[in-house]
């Protein structure tokens, strides 16, 4: 869980620097980073393998 949180914060904060974003202020960029981080966190948690799941 801690790993997912750290990864999502890193991805969310760095994703706001991609060239296709146009932020009009620092607050919008921070808000965008939080929203992207939340989406990434939900994706990481949702795609985790269940403990003890067989891998084929």
N, C-alpha and C positions, 0 to 999 in steps of 0.2 A: 504494500500500500504506500509506504514511504517513497519507494522507487518511482511509482506511478505519479505521485504528487510532484516530485522533483523534476521528472521528465516533462510533465505537462507545463510546469512553470517555465522551464527553459525554452520549450518549443513555443509557448504562448508569447513570451517576451521577445524572442528573436523573430517570430513570424511578423511582428508589426513593422519590421524594417524592410520587408519585401518591397520591391519598387512599384508595385501596382496599387499600394495603399496611398491614400491622400488624406492625412490627418490635419485638421485645422488647428489643433492645439495639443498640448501635452496631456490634458485630461482625457481627450478622446483616444489617444494612443494607449494610455494606461487602461482605460475601459475596454478597448479592443483586445489588449493582452490578457486581461482577466477572462473575457468571454472565450477567447480561443483556448486558453489554458483549461477552462472548465470543459469545453467540448473534447479536447484531447484526453483529459482525465477520464471522462465518461467512456470514450472509445477504448482507452487502455484497459479499464476495469472490465468493460463488456467483452473484450476479446481475450481475456486471460483464460488459460487452461484451468480446469477444475483440478484441485489436488487429487492425485491418484488416477487421473484420467489416462487411459491407454493411448499411446501414440503409435500410429501405423504408418 
